[in-house]
């Protein structure tokens, strides 16, 4: 009883008064159900993995298109080299012709 009186005085000094309601023991809140949270997390993880897969596919398509452009150069490089050789030969002939005229 003496201890309760001291507590009452201490709380009165702090500006709080202990009432019968505040003396009741507070019940600890119940823990939330972890299974719902885990289900939500798993759902989000699957969505994330789908997005990563789709991004990977798109990156592969882009890389294939880029490689395809480079590959076309190799397919047409033979005729292109022949054309360059003909141009240089023609240029040489024009220079030779201009040299004769002057």
C-alpha positions as CSV (number, residue, x, y, z in Angstrom):
1,X,0.0,0.0,0.0
2,X,2.9,2.4,0.8
3,X,4.4,1.6,-2.5
4,X,1.2,2.5,-4.4
5,X,1.0,5.8,-2.5
6,X,4.6,6.7,-3.5
7,X,3.7,5.9,-7.1
8,X,0.6,8.0,-7.0
9,X,2.7,10.9,-5.7
10,X,5.3,10.4,-8.4
11,X,2.8,10.4,-11.1
12,X,1.0,13.4,-9.6
13,X,4.3,15.3,-9.7
14,X,4.7,14.4,-13.4
15,X,1.2,15.7,-14.0
16,X,-0.4,12.3,-14.5
17,X,-2.9,10.7,-12.3
18,X,-3.2,7.0,-12.1
19,X,-6.8,6.0,-12.6
20,X,-8.4,2.6,-12.3
21,X,-8.4,2.3,-16.1
22,X,-4.8,3.1,-16.5
23,X,-3.8,0.6,-13.7
24,X,-5.3,-2.2,-15.7
25,X,-2.7,-4.3,-17.4
26,X,-2.5,-3.6,-21.1
27,X,-3.0,-6.6,-23.3
28,X,-0.2,-7.3,-25.8
29,X,-1.5,-7.0,-29.4
30,X,-1.7,-10.2,-31.3
31,X,0.8,-10.9,-34.0
32,X,-0.4,-10.5,-37.5
33,X,-0.8,-13.6,-39.6
34,X,2.5,-14.1,-41.4
35,X,1.0,-16.4,-44.1
36,X,-0.9,-13.5,-45.7
37,X,2.3,-11.4,-45.8
38,X,4.3,-14.2,-47.2
39,X,1.7,-14.8,-49.9
40,X,1.8,-11.1,-50.9
41,X,5.6,-11.2,-51.0
42,X,5.6,-14.3,-53.1
43,X,3.1,-12.7,-55.5
44,X,5.3,-9.6,-55.9
45,X,8.4,-11.7,-56.4
46,X,6.7,-13.6,-59.2
47,X,5.7,-10.4,-60.8
48,X,9.2,-9.1,-60.5
49,X,10.7,-12.2,-62.0
50,X,8.3,-12.0,-64.9
51,X,9.3,-8.4,-65.5
52,X,13.0,-9.4,-65.4
53,X,12.3,-12.2,-67.9
54,X,10.5,-9.8,-70.2
55,X,13.3,-7.3,-70.0
56,X,15.8,-10.0,-70.8
57,X,13.8,-11.1,-73.9
58,X,13.6,-7.5,-75.1
59,X,17.4,-7.0,-74.5
60,X,18.0,-10.1,-76.6
61,X,15.8,-8.9,-79.4
62,X,17.6,-5.5,-79.4
63,X,21.0,-7.3,-79.4
64,X,19.9,-9.5,-82.2
65,X,18.8,-6.5,-84.3
66,X,22.1,-4.8,-83.6
67,X,24.0,-7.9,-84.6
68,X,21.9,-8.3,-87.6
69,X,22.8,-4.9,-88.8
70,X,26.5,-5.8,-88.3
71,X,26.0,-9.1,-90.0
72,X,24.5,-7.5,-93.1
73,X,27.8,-5.6,-93.5
74,X,29.7,-8.9,-93.7
75,X,27.2,-10.3,-96.2
76,X,27.6,-7.3,-98.5
77,X,31.3,-6.7,-97.8
78,X,32.4,-8.7,-100.9
79,X,30.5,-6.7,-103.4
80,X,31.2,-3.5,-101.5
81,X,35.0,-4.2,-101.7
82,X,34.7,-4.8,-105.4
83,X,32.8,-1.5,-105.9
84,X,35.5,0.3,-103.9
85,X,38.2,-1.3,-106.0
86,X,36.4,-0.2,-109.2
87,X,36.0,3.3,-107.9
88,X,39.7,3.6,-107.2
89,X,40.6,2.2,-110.6
90,X,38.2,4.6,-112.3
91,X,39.6,7.5,-110.3
92,X,43.1,6.5,-111.3
93,X,42.0,6.4,-115.0
94,X,40.5,9.9,-114.7
95,X,43.7,11.2,-113.2
96,X,45.7,9.5,-115.9
97,X,43.4,11.0,-118.6
98,X,43.7,14.5,-117.0
99,X,47.5,14.1,-117.0
100,X,47.5,13.4,-120.7
101,X,45.3,16.4,-121.5
102,X,47.5,18.8,-119.6
